[in-house]
Amino acid sequence: MLIWKLRGESRSVRLFRWSFPHPSPGQAIAQIAIAALDLAAASGALLVLVPGAGLHQFPLFFLAYTVAIIASLLSHVPGGVGVFEAVILAALPEIAPPSLLAALIMYRIIYYLAPLMVAAALLVVHERRQIGRPVAAAMGAVQFVLHGIAPSLLAAITFIGGVVLLISGALPAVPARLHELRALLPLPFVEASHIAASLAGTGLLLIAPGLYRQLDGAFHLCRALLLAGAAFSLAKGVDYEEAVILLAIAALLQLSRKAFYRRTALTTAIASPRAIIAILLAVGLSTWIGFFSYKHVAYQSDLWWQFAWNGDASRFLRASFAVAVVLAAAAVLQLFQYVHPPADRRSDGADAALAISASARTEAMLAFTGDKRFLFSATGQALLMYQVQGQSWIVMGDPVGPQGEWPELVWRIREMADAAQGRLMLYQISMDCVPLAIDLGLQLVKYGEEARVFLPDFALDGPDMKGLRHAERRAAREGAEFAILPAAEVPAAMAELRAVSDAWLAEKGNMEKAFSVGRFDPAYLARFDCAVVRHAGRIVAFANIWATSNREELSVDLMRHVATMPYGTMDFLFVQLMKWGRDRGYRWFSLGLAPLAGIEARRLAPMWARAGTFLYRHGDAFYGFEGLRSYKDKFAPRWEPRYIASAHGVGLARALIDLQTLVGGSSRSAARRASLALVA
């Protein structure tokens, strides 16, 4: 309800609960003056836009503009579209209608559309956060979908794109398009483009498998070939349909850039930006010099096959083609090679001391062998020991340190191996790490069982320990003497220990192993106490002692002895060492692993289990599997399973071959090379 009220000299209008005061006479005059100035400025802008209009026509323009505005308001047409223009045309008959109409269109653009665009831009800037969040969420969803389907999808359509280029090269060109192309490009360029387009198609066929494998090198080469193929399609016959298809594939490829994350030698070895620029500049400069030198020679296809003493131009063409072929072949060969992991700084495990000190398992001492790479958690309290052999990334045992930090480490090594086109293997993991291996999607294979003796209950009483009691007492009667050499005294006895080690290796016909065990290295042995057995004053057997700082576990690594020693010397050494550890409060003694032990070979068991059991029972010629299990069983241990987790199918077999090479300690072992580099 609209109510007018008089209050003295002022009037106000009331609309429902709101009151709006009327302007004073001075304010009303000011508003009329400002409106008149606005009309004058707008009509002046229209005057400026009319070709040939002079300043003397401004009053007429002002009057026509005012009448047109009033007519537009009365017509209630949005923006006065049509009404405004008709009034202006009728009020200014002396101006040519085409010129006046063009000026009115420009006026509309300047007066309406330009401010609208500026306002829209300011609105986007003002609301960028509110707009950016849903847009970013939508783009993230699109990229997530593309990341999952892009490799297989783009590999398929890239292959199709290559087929399209090859078929196009085999079909005749459209005569009308060739006629138009003749006026733009020389014939040699068209001929070369035809060949280049077919070569680009062949390259796309070869690169499609690399896209499926998510290789970054395949992404870079495919993108270049798609763009080049589109350009050559236009240059060889104005085949814009093919160009559009190839450019669309290139756009999809670019949107899926993050899906191609696996590094290749193409992008890590030779493809640094400086190297690429230097190679391209050198080849480009030599090619330009060649064309400049032979610019007086008219190009003919016969030049490629002319062999003459003065056939320099022909030799240049053939040489340039050979250079291009070599560069292309080198790029393709590099593309499908896996990237070698970066060289770690040399370490003997000193930087792993924090994680090792918190470990409850003695296998953490393998970090001191100097033949492994380390992956640390964010806090530095946990680490993972691994080595790269061929394309296999082999992790030694469980991660070291708090179990809460294990998932971060195993997922990081999984991602690192995958990005480098490698296969991951977790070697000798315990039941604590099995759930993580399952989460990683790896295949579990039982490798054997570890023998652990609970030291508080260890004693030689009872009928089960009769053989062990006999061996210990007989060794003692024959003069065997047990002693513990503190780490500080080990260097003084190093010559004797080396003599025992050399004799043991010669007798067994073995070489030093690597990765899963230590080797005879004075720097390594000097880190630990050493259990020795002397006979007649000389050392006949020794074993370096691994011990956790929290006294949770005790174990040994190297166990070496000479051939001429008292009967039962090694039994004597282990019994005395277990008693020594029990008296000092250690809970467990690890006797190490019995490979292939405890594997069930039932009729429905997997093939690997039946093969492992067969090797365990009949493989004494290669390794004393059953004998080792029987020997450790004398100490009445508790057997705990150990597993290998690796890729499925053929990947497991290839990883096992790399594992054998790594542990074997030959010149091809990455662990052996790492340890030798550390010594050097």
C-alpha positions as CSV (number, residue, x, y, z in Angstrom):
1,M,0.0,0.0,0.0
2,L,1.5,3.3,-1.1
3,I,0.8,6.2,1.3
4,W,1.9,9.8,0.8
5,K,2.6,11.9,3.9
6,L,3.4,15.6,4.4
7,R,5.7,16.5,7.1
8,G,6.3,20.3,7.1
9,E,7.9,21.0,3.7
10,S,9.2,17.5,3.1
11,R,7.2,14.7,1.6
12,S,7.9,11.0,1.8
13,V,6.5,7.9,0.3
14,R,5.8,4.8,2.4
15,L,5.7,1.3,1.0
16,F,4.5,-1.2,3.5
17,R,7.0,-0.8,6.4
18,W,9.6,1.2,4.5
19,S,9.6,5.0,4.1
20,F,11.5,6.7,1.3
21,P,11.9,10.5,1.5
22,H,11.4,12.6,-1.6
23,P,14.3,14.7,-2.8
24,S,14.5,18.4,-2.0
25,P,14.2,20.9,-4.8
26,G,18.0,21.3,-4.9
27,Q,18.4,17.5,-5.1
28,A,15.8,17.2,-7.8
29,I,17.5,19.9,-9.9
30,A,20.9,18.2,-9.4
31,Q,19.4,14.9,-10.5
32,I,17.9,16.5,-13.7
33,A,21.3,18.1,-14.5
34,I,23.2,14.8,-14.1
35,A,20.6,13.0,-16.2
36,A,21.0,15.7,-18.9
37,L,24.8,15.4,-18.8
38,D,24.4,11.6,-19.2
39,L,22.1,12.0,-22.2
40,A,24.5,14.6,-23.7
41,A,27.5,12.3,-23.2
42,A,25.7,9.3,-24.7
43,S,24.4,11.2,-27.7
44,G,27.9,12.7,-28.1
45,A,29.3,9.2,-28.3
46,L,26.8,8.2,-30.9
47,L,27.7,11.4,-32.8
48,V,31.4,10.4,-32.8
49,L,30.6,7.0,-34.2
50,V,28.6,8.3,-37.2
51,P,31.0,8.8,-40.2
52,G,31.1,12.4,-41.4
53,A,28.9,13.9,-38.6
54,G,30.0,17.3,-37.4
55,L,29.8,19.1,-34.1
56,H,27.2,21.5,-35.4
57,Q,24.8,18.5,-35.6
58,F,25.1,17.8,-31.9
59,P,21.8,19.6,-30.8
60,L,19.9,17.5,-33.4
61,F,21.6,14.3,-32.2
62,F,20.8,15.2,-28.6
63,L,17.1,15.8,-29.3
64,A,16.8,12.6,-31.4
65,Y,18.6,10.5,-28.7
66,T,16.3,11.9,-26.0
67,V,13.2,11.2,-27.9
68,A,14.5,7.6,-28.8
69,I,15.1,6.9,-25.1
70,I,11.6,8.0,-24.1
71,A,10.1,5.9,-26.9
72,S,12.1,2.9,-25.8
73,L,10.8,3.3,-22.2
74,L,7.2,3.7,-23.3
75,S,7.4,0.6,-25.6
76,H,8.5,-1.7,-22.7
77,V,10.7,-3.6,-25.2
78,P,13.8,-5.0,-23.4
79,G,16.6,-2.6,-24.1
80,G,14.4,-0.8,-26.6
81,V,15.8,-3.0,-29.3
82,G,14.4,-1.9,-32.7
83,V,12.4,1.0,-31.3
84,F,15.5,3.0,-30.4
85,E,17.1,2.5,-33.8
86,A,13.8,3.3,-35.7
87,V,13.4,6.6,-33.9
88,I,17.0,7.6,-34.5
89,L,16.7,6.7,-38.2
90,A,13.5,8.7,-38.5
91,A,14.8,11.7,-36.6
92,L,18.0,12.0,-38.7
93,P,16.9,11.6,-42.3
94,E,19.8,13.7,-43.7
95,I,22.4,11.0,-42.6
96,A,22.9,7.9,-44.8
97,P,20.9,5.0,-43.2
98,P,23.7,2.4,-43.7
99,S,26.3,4.6,-41.9
100,L,23.8,5.5,-39.1
101,L,22.8,1.9,-38.6
102,A,26.5,0.8,-38.4
103,A,27.1,3.5,-35.8
104,L,24.0,2.4,-33.8
105,I,25.4,-1.2,-33.8
106,M,28.8,-0.1,-32.5
107,Y,27.0,2.1,-30.0
108,R,25.1,-0.9,-28.7
109,I,28.4,-2.9,-28.4
110,I,30.2,-0.1,-26.6
111,Y,27.3,1.0,-24.4
112,Y,25.8,-2.4,-23.4
113,L,28.1,-5.4,-24.3
114,A,31.4,-4.0,-23.3
115,P,30.3,-3.0,-19.8
116,L,28.5,-6.4,-19.5
117,M,31.8,-8.2,-20.3
118,V,33.8,-6.0,-17.9
119,A,31.2,-6.7,-15.2
120,A,31.2,-10.4,-15.9
121,A,35.0,-10.5,-15.6
122,L,34.9,-8.6,-12.3
123,L,32.2,-11.0,-11.0
124,V,34.4,-14.0,-11.9
125,V,37.3,-12.4,-10.1
126,H,35.2,-11.6,-7.1
127,E,33.7,-15.0,-7.0
128,R,36.8,-17.0,-8.0
129,R,37.0,-19.0,-4.9
130,Q,33.3,-20.0,-4.9
131,I,33.5,-20.8,-8.6
132,G,36.9,-22.4,-8.4
133,R,36.0,-25.0,-5.9
134,P,33.3,-26.8,-7.9
135,V,35.3,-26.3,-11.1
136,A,38.3,-27.8,-9.4
137,A,36.2,-30.7,-8.1
138,A,34.8,-31.3,-11.5
139,M,38.2,-31.2,-13.2
140,G,39.5,-33.5,-10.5
141,A,36.7,-36.0,-11.2
142,V,37.4,-35.8,-14.9
143,Q,41.2,-36.4,-14.3
144,F,40.5,-39.3,-12.0
145,V,38.3,-41.0,-14.6
146,L,40.9,-40.3,-17.3
147,H,43.7,-41.5,-15.1
148,G,42.0,-44.9,-14.9
149,I,40.9,-45.4,-18.5
150,A,43.4,-43.2,-20.3
151,P,46.2,-45.7,-20.9
152,S,44.1,-48.4,-22.6
153,L,41.8,-45.9,-24.3
154,L,44.6,-43.7,-25.7
155,A,46.6,-46.7,-26.7
156,A,43.7,-47.9,-28.8
157,I,42.8,-44.6,-30.4
158,T,46.5,-43.8,-31.1
159,F,46.8,-47.1,-32.9
160,I,43.7,-46.2,-34.9
161,G,45.2,-42.8,-35.6
162,G,48.3,-44.4,-37.0
163,V,46.1,-46.7,-39.2
164,V,44.3,-43.6,-40.5
165,L,47.5,-42.0,-41.5
166,L,48.8,-45.1,-43.3
167,I,45.5,-45.6,-45.2
168,S,45.4,-42.0,-46.1
169,G,48.9,-42.3,-47.6
170,A,47.8,-45.2,-49.7
171,L,44.7,-43.5,-51.1
172,P,44.7,-40.8,-53.9
173,A,44.4,-37.2,-52.9
174,V,41.3,-35.1,-53.7
175,P,42.1,-33.3,-57.0
176,A,40.4,-30.0,-56.0
177,R,42.4,-29.8,-52.8
178,L,45.7,-30.6,-54.6
179,H,44.9,-27.8,-57.1
180,E,44.5,-25.3,-54.2
181,L,47.6,-26.6,-52.5
182,R,49.7,-26.1,-55.7
183,A,49.4,-22.3,-55.3
184,L,50.7,-22.5,-51.7
185,L,53.4,-25.1,-51.4
186,P,56.2,-26.4,-53.7
187,L,55.9,-29.9,-55.0
188,P,59.0,-31.3,-53.1
189,F,57.5,-30.1,-49.8
190,V,54.2,-31.8,-50.6
191,E,56.0,-35.1,-51.5
192,A,58.1,-35.0,-48.4
193,S,54.9,-34.3,-46.3
194,H,53.3,-37.4,-47.8
195,I,56.2,-39.6,-46.7
196,A,56.4,-37.9,-43.3
197,A,52.7,-38.5,-42.6
198,S,53.1,-42.2,-43.3
199,L,56.2,-42.3,-41.1
200,A,54.3,-40.6,-38.3
201,G,51.5,-43.1,-38.7
202,T,54.0,-45.9,-38.4
203,G,55.5,-44.3,-35.3
204,L,52.0,-44.1,-33.7
205,L,51.6,-47.8,-34.2
206,L,54.9,-48.5,-32.4
207,I,54.2,-46.1,-29.6
208,A,50.7,-47.3,-28.7
209,P,52.1,-50.2,-26.5
210,G,54.1,-47.6,-24.6
211,L,51.0,-45.6,-23.8
212,Y,49.3,-48.7,-22.5
213,R,52.3,-49.2,-20.2
214,Q,51.9,-45.5,-19.0
215,L,55.4,-44.5,-20.0
216,D,56.2,-40.8,-20.0
217,G,58.5,-41.2,-22.9
218,A,55.6,-42.6,-25.0
219,F,53.5,-39.6,-24.0
220,H,56.1,-37.1,-25.2
221,L,56.8,-38.9,-28.5
222,C,53.2,-39.6,-29.2
223,R,52.2,-36.0,-28.7
224,A,54.9,-34.8,-31.0
225,L,53.9,-37.4,-33.7
226,L,50.2,-36.5,-33.4
227,L,51.0,-32.8,-33.9
228,A,53.4,-33.5,-36.7
229,G,50.9,-35.9,-38.4
230,A,48.2,-33.2,-38.3
231,A,50.6,-30.7,-40.0
232,F,51.7,-33.2,-42.6
233,S,48.1,-34.2,-43.3
234,L,47.4,-30.6,-44.2
235,A,50.6,-30.2,-46.2
236,K,50.2,-33.4,-48.3
237,G,46.6,-32.8,-49.5
238,V,44.6,-30.5,-47.2
239,D,43.3,-33.6,-45.4
240,Y,41.7,-31.5,-42.6
241,E,39.5,-34.5,-41.4
242,E,42.6,-36.4,-40.5
243,A,44.2,-33.3,-38.9
244,V,41.1,-32.8,-36.7
245,I,41.1,-36.4,-35.6
246,L,44.8,-36.3,-34.7
247,L,44.5,-33.0,-32.9
248,A,41.6,-34.3,-30.9
249,I,43.7,-37.3,-29.8
250,A,46.5,-35.0,-28.9
251,A,44.1,-32.9,-26.7
252,L,42.9,-36.1,-24.9
253,L,46.5,-37.1,-24.4
254,Q,47.3,-33.7,-22.9
255,L,44.4,-33.8,-20.5
256,S,45.6,-37.3,-19.4
257,R,49.2,-36.2,-18.8
258,K,49.3,-37.3,-15.2
259,A,48.4,-40.9,-16.2
260,F,51.7,-41.4,-17.9
261,Y,54.0,-41.2,-14.8
262,R,56.4,-44.1,-15.4
263,R,59.8,-42.8,-16.0
264,T,61.8,-44.0,-19.0
265,A,65.5,-43.6,-20.0
266,L,64.3,-41.3,-22.7
267,T,63.3,-38.7,-20.1
268,T,66.0,-39.4,-17.5
269,A,69.2,-40.4,-19.4
270,I,69.6,-38.4,-22.5
271,A,66.5,-36.2,-22.6
272,S,67.5,-33.4,-20.3
273,P,66.3,-30.0,-21.7
274,R,69.9,-28.9,-22.4
275,A,70.8,-32.1,-24.2
276,I,67.7,-32.0,-26.4
277,I,68.3,-28.4,-27.3
278,A,71.9,-29.0,-28.1
279,I,71.1,-32.1,-30.3
280,L,68.4,-30.3,-32.2
281,L,70.5,-27.2,-32.7
282,A,73.4,-29.2,-34.0
283,V,71.3,-31.2,-36.4
284,G,69.2,-28.2,-37.5
285,L,72.3,-26.1,-38.1
286,S,74.0,-28.8,-40.2
287,T,70.8,-29.3,-42.2
288,W,70.4,-25.6,-42.8
289,I,74.0,-25.3,-43.9
290,G,73.5,-28.2,-46.3
291,F,70.4,-26.6,-47.9
292,F,72.0,-23.2,-48.1
293,S,75.1,-24.7,-49.8
294,Y,73.0,-26.5,-52.4
295,K,70.3,-24.0,-53.0
296,H,71.4,-23.6,-56.6
297,V,70.6,-27.3,-57.2
298,A,67.0,-27.8,-58.3
299,Y,65.4,-30.6,-56.3
300,Q,64.5,-33.8,-58.1
301,S,63.6,-37.1,-56.8
302,D,66.4,-38.6,-58.8
303,L,68.9,-36.8,-56.6
304,W,68.4,-39.4,-53.9
305,W,69.8,-42.1,-56.2
306,Q,72.6,-40.2,-58.0
307,F,76.0,-41.5,-57.2
308,A,78.8,-39.4,-58.8
309,W,82.1,-37.8,-57.8
310,N,80.5,-34.4,-57.9
311,G,77.2,-35.5,-56.4
312,D,77.5,-33.5,-53.2
313,A,73.8,-32.6,-53.1
314,S,72.8,-36.2,-53.3
315,R,75.2,-37.2,-50.6
316,F,73.8,-34.4,-48.4
317,L,70.3,-35.7,-48.8
318,R,71.1,-39.3,-48.0
319,A,73.2,-38.2,-45.0
320,S,70.4,-36.1,-43.6
321,F,68.0,-38.9,-44.0
322,A,70.4,-41.3,-42.2
323,V,70.8,-38.8,-39.4
324,A,67.0,-38.6,-39.0
325,V,66.6,-42.4,-39.0
326,V,69.4,-42.8,-36.4
327,L,67.8,-40.1,-34.1
328,A,64.4,-41.7,-34.4
329,A,65.7,-45.2,-33.8
330,A,67.6,-43.9,-30.7
331,A,64.5,-42.2,-29.3
332,V,62.4,-45.4,-29.8
333,L,65.0,-47.6,-28.2
334,Q,65.3,-45.3,-25.2
335,L,61.6,-45.1,-24.9
336,F,61.1,-48.8,-24.0
337,Q,64.0,-49.0,-21.6
338,Y,63.3,-48.9,-17.9
339,V,64.9,-46.0,-15.9
340,H,67.8,-46.9,-13.7
341,P,67.3,-45.7,-10.1
342,P,69.4,-42.8,-9.0
343,A,72.7,-43.7,-7.3
344,D,72.4,-43.4,-3.5
345,R,75.1,-41.8,-1.4
346,R,77.4,-44.5,0.0
347,S,76.4,-45.6,3.5
348,D,77.4,-48.2,5.9
349,G,74.2,-47.9,7.9
350,A,75.3,-45.2,10.3
351,D,72.4,-43.0,9.3
352,A,70.0,-45.8,10.1
353,A,71.1,-46.0,13.8
354,L,67.9,-44.3,15.1
355,A,65.6,-46.8,13.5
356,I,67.9,-49.8,14.3
357,S,68.0,-48.9,18.0
358,A,64.2,-49.0,18.1
359,S,64.0,-52.4,16.4
360,A,63.0,-55.6,18.3
361,R,64.4,-57.9,15.6
362,T,68.1,-58.6,15.0
363,E,67.7,-58.7,11.2
364,A,67.8,-54.9,11.3
365,M,71.6,-55.3,11.7
366,L,71.7,-56.1,7.9
367,A,71.6,-52.4,7.4
368,F,75.3,-52.3,8.4
369,T,76.4,-54.5,5.5
370,G,76.7,-51.5,3.2
371,D,75.1,-53.3,0.2
372,K,71.6,-51.9,0.5
373,R,69.6,-48.8,-0.2
374,F,67.5,-47.1,2.5
375,L,64.0,-45.6,2.4
376,F,63.3,-43.6,5.5
377,S,59.9,-42.6,7.0
378,A,59.0,-39.0,7.5
379,T,60.1,-39.1,11.1
380,G,63.3,-41.0,10.5
381,Q,62.3,-43.6,13.1
382,A,61.6,-46.3,10.6
383,L,63.4,-47.5,7.5
384,L,63.1,-50.0,4.7
385,M,66.1,-51.8,3.3
386,Y,66.1,-52.6,-0.4
387,Q,68.2,-53.1,-3.5
388,V,67.4,-52.9,-7.3
389,Q,68.5,-55.9,-9.3
390,G,67.6,-55.6,-13.0
391,Q,64.0,-54.5,-12.9
392,S,63.3,-56.1,-9.5
393,W,63.0,-53.9,-6.5
394,I,63.8,-56.3,-3.6
395,V,63.0,-55.4,0.0
396,M,64.9,-57.2,2.7
397,G,62.6,-58.4,5.5
398,D,60.0,-56.3,7.4
399,P,60.5,-52.6,7.7
400,V,62.6,-51.6,10.6
401,G,61.1,-49.4,13.3
402,P,57.6,-48.7,14.7
403,Q,54.9,-50.7,12.9
404,G,52.7,-47.6,12.6
405,E,55.1,-46.2,10.0
406,W,55.3,-49.3,7.9
407,P,52.4,-48.6,5.6
408,E,53.9,-45.3,4.5
409,L,57.2,-47.0,3.6
410,V,55.8,-50.0,1.7
411,W,53.4,-47.8,-0.3
412,R,56.2,-45.4,-1.2
413,I,58.5,-48.3,-2.4
414,R,55.6,-49.7,-4.3
415,E,55.0,-46.4,-6.1
416,M,58.8,-45.9,-6.7
417,A,59.1,-49.4,-8.3
418,D,55.9,-48.9,-10.4
419,A,57.1,-45.4,-11.6
420,A,60.4,-47.0,-12.7
421,Q,58.7,-49.9,-14.5
422,G,60.1,-52.2,-11.9
423,R,58.5,-55.2,-10.1
424,L,58.4,-55.2,-6.3
425,M,59.4,-58.1,-4.1
426,L,59.2,-58.3,-0.4
427,Y,61.7,-60.9,0.7
428,Q,61.5,-62.9,4.0
429,I,58.6,-60.9,5.5
430,S,56.9,-62.1,8.7
431,M,53.2,-62.4,9.5
432,D,53.3,-58.8,10.7
433,C,53.9,-57.5,7.2
434,V,51.6,-59.9,5.4
435,P,48.5,-57.7,5.6
436,L,50.4,-54.8,4.0
437,A,51.6,-57.1,1.2
438,I,47.9,-58.1,0.6
439,D,47.0,-54.4,0.5
440,L,49.7,-53.8,-2.1
441,G,48.0,-56.5,-4.4
442,L,51.1,-58.8,-4.3
443,Q,51.1,-62.6,-4.5
444,L,52.2,-64.4,-1.3
445,V,54.5,-67.4,-1.5
446,K,55.7,-69.2,1.7
447,Y,59.5,-69.1,1.6
448,G,60.2,-71.1,4.7
449,E,60.2,-71.0,8.5
450,E,62.3,-69.2,11.0
451,A,63.5,-71.0,14.2
452,R,63.3,-68.9,17.4
453,V,64.3,-70.2,20.8
454,F,62.5,-68.7,23.9
455,L,65.6,-68.2,26.1
456,P,63.9,-68.0,29.5
457,D,62.8,-71.6,29.0
458,F,66.0,-72.8,27.3
459,A,67.7,-75.7,29.1
460,L,69.4,-79.0,28.2
461,D,67.2,-81.1,30.5
462,G,64.9,-83.8,29.1
463,P,65.1,-86.6,26.6
464,D,64.6,-84.2,23.6
465,M,67.9,-82.5,24.4
466,K,70.0,-85.7,24.8
467,G,71.9,-85.2,21.5
468,L,72.6,-81.6,22.2
469,R,73.9,-82.4,25.7
470,H,76.1,-85.1,24.4
471,A,77.6,-82.8,21.7
472,E,78.2,-80.0,24.2
473,R,79.9,-82.2,26.8
474,R,82.1,-84.0,24.2
475,A,83.3,-80.7,22.8
476,A,84.2,-79.5,26.3
477,R,86.0,-82.8,27.1
478,E,88.1,-82.4,23.9
479,G,89.3,-79.0,24.9
480,A,86.8,-76.5,23.3
481,E,86.6,-73.2,25.1
482,F,83.9,-70.6,24.6
483,A,84.5,-66.9,24.9
484,I,82.8,-63.6,23.9
485,L,85.1,-61.0,22.3
486,P,83.8,-57.5,22.9
487,A,83.5,-55.3,19.8
488,A,86.6,-53.3,20.9
489,E,88.7,-56.5,21.0
490,V,87.6,-57.9,17.6
491,P,90.1,-55.9,15.4
492,A,93.0,-57.5,17.4
493,A,91.7,-61.0,16.5
494,M,90.8,-60.1,12.9
495,A,93.7,-62.0,11.4
496,E,92.7,-65.2,13.2
497,L,89.1,-64.7,12.2
498,R,90.0,-64.2,8.6
499,A,92.0,-67.4,8.5
500,V,89.0,-69.3,9.8
501,S,86.7,-67.6,7.3
502,D,89.0,-68.3,4.3
503,A,89.4,-72.0,5.3
504,W,85.6,-72.3,5.6
505,L,84.9,-70.7,2.2
506,A,87.6,-72.9,0.6
507,E,86.2,-76.1,2.2
508,K,82.7,-75.3,1.1
509,G,83.7,-74.1,-2.3
510,N,81.5,-71.0,-1.8
511,M,81.9,-67.3,-2.4
512,E,80.7,-64.5,-0.1
513,K,77.0,-64.1,-0.3
514,A,75.2,-60.7,-0.2
515,F,72.1,-58.8,0.7
516,S,70.4,-61.4,3.0
517,V,73.6,-62.1,5.0
518,G,76.8,-60.3,5.9
519,R,80.2,-60.9,4.5
520,F,83.7,-61.0,6.0
521,D,84.5,-57.3,6.2
522,P,86.7,-56.0,9.0
523,A,84.7,-52.8,9.3
524,Y,81.5,-54.7,9.5
525,L,82.7,-57.3,12.0
526,A,84.2,-54.7,14.3
527,R,80.7,-53.3,15.0
528,F,79.6,-56.4,16.9
529,D,80.7,-58.6,19.8
530,C,81.9,-62.0,18.5
531,A,81.4,-65.5,20.0
532,V,84.5,-67.7,19.5
533,V,85.5,-71.2,20.3
534,R,89.2,-71.9,20.9
535,H,91.0,-75.2,20.9
536,A,94.6,-75.5,22.0
537,G,94.7,-71.7,22.1
538,R,93.6,-71.0,18.6
539,I,90.2,-69.9,17.2
540,V,88.5,-72.8,15.4
541,A,85.0,-71.3,15.1
542,F,83.4,-67.9,15.4
543,A,80.0,-66.1,14.9
544,N,79.4,-62.4,15.1
545,I,76.6,-61.5,17.5
546,W,73.5,-59.5,16.6
547,A,71.7,-58.1,19.7
548,T,68.8,-55.6,20.0
549,S,69.2,-52.7,22.4
550,N,66.0,-53.7,24.2
551,R,67.3,-57.2,24.8
552,E,64.3,-58.6,22.8
553,E,66.3,-60.8,20.5
554,L,69.8,-62.3,20.0
555,S,71.1,-63.9,16.9
556,V,74.3,-64.5,14.8
557,D,75.2,-63.6,11.2
558,L,78.4,-65.1,10.0
559,M,79.2,-68.6,11.3
560,R,82.6,-69.9,10.2
561,H,84.8,-72.8,11.4
562,V,87.8,-74.8,10.3
563,A,87.7,-78.5,9.3
564,T,89.9,-79.7,12.2
565,M,87.9,-78.9,15.3
566,P,86.5,-80.9,18.2
567,Y,83.3,-82.9,17.6
568,G,80.1,-80.8,18.2
569,T,82.0,-77.5,18.2
570,M,79.1,-75.5,16.5
571,D,76.5,-77.1,18.9
572,F,78.8,-76.1,21.8
573,L,79.0,-72.5,20.4
574,F,75.2,-72.1,20.1
575,V,74.5,-73.7,23.5
576,Q,77.0,-71.5,25.3
577,L,75.8,-68.4,23.4
578,M,72.1,-69.1,24.3
579,K,73.1,-69.5,28.0
580,W,75.0,-66.3,27.8
581,G,72.0,-64.5,26.3
582,R,69.6,-66.0,28.8
583,D,71.7,-64.9,31.7
584,R,71.7,-61.3,30.4
585,G,68.0,-61.1,30.0
586,Y,67.5,-61.7,26.3
587,R,64.1,-63.1,25.4
588,W,64.6,-64.8,22.1
589,F,67.4,-66.3,20.1
590,S,66.9,-66.5,16.3
591,L,68.5,-69.5,14.6
592,G,67.6,-68.1,11.2
593,L,65.6,-69.4,8.4
594,A,65.0,-72.9,7.1
595,P,64.2,-72.3,3.4
596,L,61.2,-74.2,1.9
597,A,60.4,-75.7,5.3
598,G,56.8,-76.1,6.4
599,I,55.2,-75.9,2.9
600,E,52.2,-78.1,2.4
601,A,52.2,-80.0,-0.9
602,R,48.7,-81.3,-1.0
603,R,46.8,-82.3,-4.2
604,L,45.0,-79.0,-4.3
605,A,48.0,-76.9,-3.3
606,P,49.4,-74.4,-5.9
607,M,52.1,-75.4,-8.2
608,W,54.8,-73.3,-6.5
609,A,54.0,-75.2,-3.2
610,R,54.4,-78.6,-4.8
611,A,57.6,-77.6,-6.6
612,G,59.0,-76.1,-3.3
613,T,58.2,-79.3,-1.4
614,F,59.8,-81.5,-4.1
615,L,63.0,-79.3,-4.0
616,Y,63.0,-79.4,-0.2
617,R,62.9,-83.2,-0.2
618,H,65.1,-84.0,-3.1
619,G,67.4,-81.0,-3.5
620,D,70.2,-82.0,-1.3
621,A,72.6,-81.8,-4.2
622,F,71.9,-78.0,-4.4
623,Y,71.3,-77.2,-0.7
624,G,70.8,-79.2,2.5
625,F,67.2,-78.1,3.1
626,E,66.1,-81.0,5.2
627,G,69.4,-81.2,7.0
628,L,69.3,-77.6,8.0
629,R,65.8,-77.9,9.3
630,S,66.7,-81.0,11.3
631,Y,69.8,-79.3,12.8
632,K,67.9,-76.3,14.0
633,D,65.1,-78.5,15.4
634,K,67.5,-79.9,17.9
635,F,67.2,-76.7,19.9
636,A,63.4,-77.1,20.3
637,P,62.6,-73.8,18.6
638,R,59.3,-72.2,17.8
639,W,58.8,-72.1,14.0
640,E,57.4,-68.9,12.5
641,P,56.5,-68.7,8.8
642,R,58.3,-66.3,6.4
643,Y,57.0,-65.2,3.0
644,I,57.9,-63.8,-0.3
645,A,55.4,-61.2,-1.8
646,S,55.8,-60.3,-5.4
647,A,54.0,-59.8,-8.7
648,H,51.6,-62.5,-10.0
649,G,52.5,-65.0,-12.8
650,V,55.6,-64.6,-14.8
651,G,56.6,-61.5,-12.8
652,L,57.2,-63.7,-9.7
653,A,59.5,-66.1,-11.7
654,R,61.5,-63.2,-13.1
655,A,61.8,-61.6,-9.6
656,L,63.1,-64.9,-8.2
657,I,65.8,-65.0,-10.8
658,D,66.9,-61.5,-9.9
659,L,66.8,-62.4,-6.2
660,Q,69.1,-65.3,-6.8
661,T,71.5,-63.1,-8.7
662,L,71.3,-60.4,-5.9
663,V,71.9,-62.8,-3.0
664,G,74.5,-65.0,-4.9
665,G,77.1,-62.3,-4.6
666,S,78.5,-62.6,-8.1
667,S,79.9,-59.7,-10.2
668,R,76.3,-59.2,-11.5
669,S,74.9,-58.7,-8.0
670,A,73.9,-55.1,-7.4
671,A,74.5,-55.7,-3.6
672,R,78.1,-56.8,-4.3
673,R,78.8,-53.8,-6.4
674,A,77.3,-51.5,-3.8
675,S,79.5,-53.1,-1.0
676,L,82.7,-52.8,-3.2
677,A,81.9,-49.2,-3.9
678,L,81.6,-48.5,-0.2
679,V,84.9,-50.1,0.5
680,A,86.5,-48.1,-2.3
